[in-house]
């Protein structure tokens, strides 16, 4: 079953750290079957907030999503994200295909 990582950016506190994060995160080892479904673009918090940005990525499985997130390469990038922003990061397993 696919899984999804939903990253909700609450605010940026250091744009230079976020630039480093972006460059390193894009070099992390994305698995076969990874798809970036949404990043930036139009969005609106219908409840809760405030929200500064949203990223939605699909992975081939829950395990693949966690392996990417926990990879050494991504964690080096995430260190810059932690210094330069406030985010909520979630991983959720998708539903089985409908028959």
Residue, then its C-alpha position, 0 to 999 in steps of 0.5 A: x500500500x502507498x504511504x504519504x508524507x505530509x509536511x506542514x510548514x508553520x513558519x520560516x525563521x531563517x531563510x538561509x538555513x531553509x535554502x540549505x535544507x532544500x538543496x540537500x533534501x532534493x539529493x536524498x535517496x528517494x525510492x522508486x515509486x516516489x511522487x511529489x504530489x503537491x508543493x507550494x501552489x494554492x492552499x488554504x487552512x480550512x481549520x487550524x493554522x496558521x500555515x505557511x506551506x504544504x508538501x505532500x509526497x507519495x511513497x510506495x509503502x509506509x516502510x519506504x517513507x520511513x526509510x527515506x525520512x530516517x536516511x542519513x542524507x535526509x537527516x542531514x538536510x532536516x538538521x537545517x530545516x530544524x534550525x530554519x523553520x517550524x514544521x509538522x511532519x506526518x507519515x500516513x499509510x494509504x488505503x488499499x486499492x478499491x476493487 
